[in-house]
Amino acid sequence: MHQPTRLHVGRMPHFAVASGLFAALALAVPGLKAQETTSAEALKVEAHTSKWDYPKELKVPEGSRTHLVQKGDTLWDLAGKYLGNPYAWPQIWELNQWVKDPHWIYPGDPLVIDLARAVATAGSVPEAVTNLQPDQQRRIDSSVVRRPELGFSFQDFIQLPFFAPQGAEAYYKSQGAFTITSNKREDRQYLGEGEVVYLNGGVDQGVKVNDRFLILKTVARKQMHPTVAKKALGDVIQQVGVVRVITTQSKGSVAIIERSLDAVEIGDHLVKFIEPANIPTQLRTDTAEPVKIAPNAGVVVYTRDAKLHAGGGDMVLIDRGANDGLKVGEVLLVSRLRNYPVGSDTDKHPSTESTTYYLGQALVVRTDAQTATCRVLRSTEEIRSGDTVTP
């Protein structure tokens, strides 16, 4: 089954001012002119699986060409290839308005691309690189053409854990969750992208073709606070992927797993999918030691997959949330308390002092009332339960 491909930067048009160099390089790509289509004959589009009501035939305007989406394509990459500027992806989307969501394009979808728009971007080439020859390109500062680093993207979203303080079952009930009850191949326990699954929600429950649902899995139960005695935190639920409904019946539906980075299993739950936002990385510079601990500081209480340690790119759960003023997009400093002796070697009970030292930075990507999920952006050493996080 064909897989959709996702545009991970669809919500960042404000970065376009940094992209002139892409235009300079792409305009020199051999063969770009030869790909131009000037024929006014109607192009017939082969039937294929797609969420969108794609045109069954279309006429290509003069000076334009068509591109049939291949697996792995994104509007970002296609804009870089044909227009010389990946940030120009909205120009492709504008000409293909039957694509309702630029994050999702499907193999076989036809896209009209106006090649004249590549020339229009030439004026934005930085003066320092205007006269570069092809053999000079390798000496270009790579930082000029680097994509913005994302602190949180779709891949992170579909691996995100969070606490359900009321318990997993109560949470699923409150969300009106459906369940994956079976799969097309009964011999398979662990499922991945492209596989067909069956759900216990259908037309009678308001399910429609092309509805998307987020796949949830219970990964830990009755978690206790690592440093506060007898403080229960709840069950841990993890997001593991997205399914799209392809057929509906009265009480059940057939769906396809569109994206997953963790194994999907029978019994996993489904809740309504809401498109997440990407969050660009904004690192803090106030990392001097000792780290200043704010009054509303918290601690790491859980690491994804219950690992003992976490590092850059890992997810951690903390014991502060929206009630403590935390907001999605906020960057927290992670630190650790260090006690050290200051007395004489002959002291029977030597004196000690304590200080804090810097471990890394964590981005808040989800807030609940009393807890939050963070993605570790940077770490100088391993992060573990009990470490301090401070705004």
C-alpha positions, 0 to 999 in steps of 0.5 A: 500500500502506498504511504503518504509523505509528510512535509515537516516544515509546512508551518514555517514560511517566515524562514524564507528570507534565508533561502536565496542560496538554494535558488543560486545552486538550483538554477545551475542544475543541468536538465531543469529546463529540459523538464519543462512541459509546454504541451496543452494536451490533457494529461490522464492521471492513473487511479491510485490511493490518495486522501485527496480528490485529485484531478483525473486529468489536467492540462499543463499551462505553458511554462509549467510541468507536472510531477507525479509524487513518489514515495518519500517526496515532500513539498519542501524537497520538490520546491528545492528541486524545481524552484531552487528554493525549498522555502518556496513550497507554498507556491506549489501548494497554491497551484494544486489547491485540491491538496487540502493539507500540505503535510500529506501528499500521496504517491501518484498525486499529480502536482503542477509546478510553474518553473517560471517561479524558479527564475523569480527567486534569483533576485534573492541570491545573497551578493556574496554568492552571486558569481560562484562557479559550480567548482566553488560550491563546496567552499560555501559555508554550510551554515548558510544552507542548513535547514532550521533545527526543529526542537519538536517535529512530527516524528517526535509527536508520534513517540510522545509519552504522557501521564494519565493521572486518573489511569489509562482506562479512565482516560480512554473512556473520557476521550471516547477512544476506539480500539484496534480489534484485529488486523488483515494478517492474523499471524502478525502481532507487531504492525507497522506502516502500510498495514491494514487494521480493523476498528470497533468504531463505524458510521454509528459512532460518527466515523467517516472515510479519511478520518485520522486517529492517533494510536495510543498504547499504555506503557507503564502503570501506577507510576510513583514519584521517584523522590516524594514518598507515596505520591502517585503519578498515574499511568503512562500512555504513549503515542505510537502512530496515526491511522486513516480510515479507508472503509466504514461500516455501521459499527466498524471500520477498516483503516491503514497505518499511515505513520508509526515509529513504534510497533502497533498492536491489537488492543491499542486505542485510538483518539481523534488526530489533531495536527501537531505544530513543529517547534524550532529550537531556541536554546538558552544561553544562561547556563552558567554554574551554579544553575539558579533554581526557580521557585516552581522548579520540578524534577524528572519523574519518568524517562521514555521506555522506562530507561535509567538514563536519557540524552539528546532527543529523548522524551522525559516526563516532569512533575510540573505542568500547566498549573505551575505556569509551564507552557508548550515551547518553553525551554527548561534547564536540567541540573543536578545537586552535588554535595562535596566535603569541605572539612578536614580529613581528620574531622569525624563528621566532615562538613559539606557544601552543595551546589548545582551543575548544568546537565542540559536543556529540555523543551516543553512539548505537552502540558497537562495539569500537574505534569508535562512532557519534555524533549531533551534538546542538549545534554552534557551527560546522562539525565535521570529521574530525580534531576531538577528542571527549572524555567 
